[in-house]
């Protein structure tokens, strides 16, 4: 089973930027979707962004459109989440995820904390 490892979280002031990275252990992502989710304290995990690994098409939660950008580096088997214009309400543990196309269940990374101070 593929393993996912996130990095790049931290503390930033409102209006600042962070870039998260998610490296995958297996190179079998021809028909996969890679995504980012987040979970704030006391709340349910929510979708943030996703990218089709082979075609590169993307989609975003309305709350992050225009501020976050998901991208991939096929050679490095890594997906990124560039987060700009961060707000305190973006504070959460961010999880990288992957699933084969047509499969419902996700494989999860361990999560990385993002804290945005006001």
C-alpha positions in Angstrom: 0.0 0.0 0.0 1.2 3.4 -0.9 2.5 5.6 2.0 2.1 9.4 2.0 4.4 11.8 4.0 3.5 15.5 4.4 5.8 18.3 5.2 5.8 22.1 5.2 3.3 23.0 8.0 4.0 25.7 10.6 3.0 29.0 12.1 2.3 32.0 9.9 0.6 35.4 10.3 -2.6 36.2 8.6 -2.0 37.2 5.0 1.1 35.0 4.8 1.9 31.9 2.7 2.9 28.3 3.2 3.6 25.5 0.9 2.8 21.9 1.9 4.4 18.9 0.2 3.2 15.3 0.0 5.6 12.6 -1.2 4.3 9.1 -2.1 6.2 5.9 -1.6 4.9 4.1 -4.7 5.2 5.1 -8.3 1.9 3.7 -9.5 -0.2 6.9 -9.9 -1.3 6.7 -13.4 -5.0 6.6 -12.6 -5.0 8.2 -9.2 -6.5 11.3 -7.6 -4.3 13.1 -5.0 -5.9 15.5 -2.6 -5.7 17.6 0.5 -8.1 17.7 3.4 -8.0 19.5 6.7 -9.5 19.1 10.1 -9.8 22.0 12.6 -10.1 21.4 16.3 -13.5 20.1 17.2 -14.7 20.0 13.5 -15.0 17.2 10.9 -12.4 16.7 8.3 -13.2 18.6 5.1 -12.1 18.6 1.5 -9.6 21.3 0.4 -8.3 20.5 -3.1 -7.7 17.6 -5.4 -5.7 16.9 -8.6 -6.1 14.2 -11.2 -2.6 12.7 -11.3 -2.5 11.8 -15.0 -4.4 14.7 -16.6 -3.7 17.4 -14.0 -7.3 18.7 -13.7 -8.0 20.3 -10.3 -10.9 21.2 -8.1 -11.1 23.2 -4.9 -13.4 23.9 -2.0 -15.1 27.2 -2.3 -13.5 28.5 0.9 -10.0 28.3 -0.7 -10.6 29.1 -4.3 -8.3 31.9 -5.5 -6.0 31.5 -2.5 -4.8 27.9 -2.6 -3.2 26.1 -5.6 -2.7 22.3 -5.9 0.0 21.1 -8.2 2.1 18.0 -8.9 5.6 17.0 -9.8 5.4 13.7 -11.6 9.1 13.0 -11.6 9.2 13.4 -7.8 5.8 11.7 -7.2 4.9 14.6 -5.0 1.9 16.9 -4.8 2.0 20.4 -3.4 -0.5 22.8 -1.8 0.5 26.4 -2.2 -1.5 28.5 0.4 -1.6 32.2 0.0 -3.5 35.0 1.8 -3.9 32.7 4.7 -6.7 33.4 7.3 -7.0 32.4 10.9 -9.9 30.1 9.9 -7.4 28.1 7.7 -5.8 26.8 11.0 -6.1 23.0 11.0 -4.2 19.8 10.6 -3.8 19.3 6.9 -3.8 15.7 5.5 -2.6 14.5 2.2 -4.6 11.7 0.6 -4.7 9.5 -2.5 -7.1 7.1 -4.1 -7.4 5.2 -7.4 -10.0 6.6 -9.8 -13.3 5.0 -9.2 -12.5 4.0 -5.6 -14.2 5.7 -2.7 -11.7 5.2 0.1 -8.7 7.4 0.6 -5.2 6.5 1.8 -4.1 9.2 4.3 -0.8 10.8 5.4 0.0 11.5 9.0 -1.1 15.2 8.8 0.8 18.4 9.3 -0.3 21.3 11.5 -0.9 24.7 10.0 -1.6 27.6 12.4 -2.5 31.1 11.2 -2.3 33.9 13.8 -4.3 37.0 13.6 
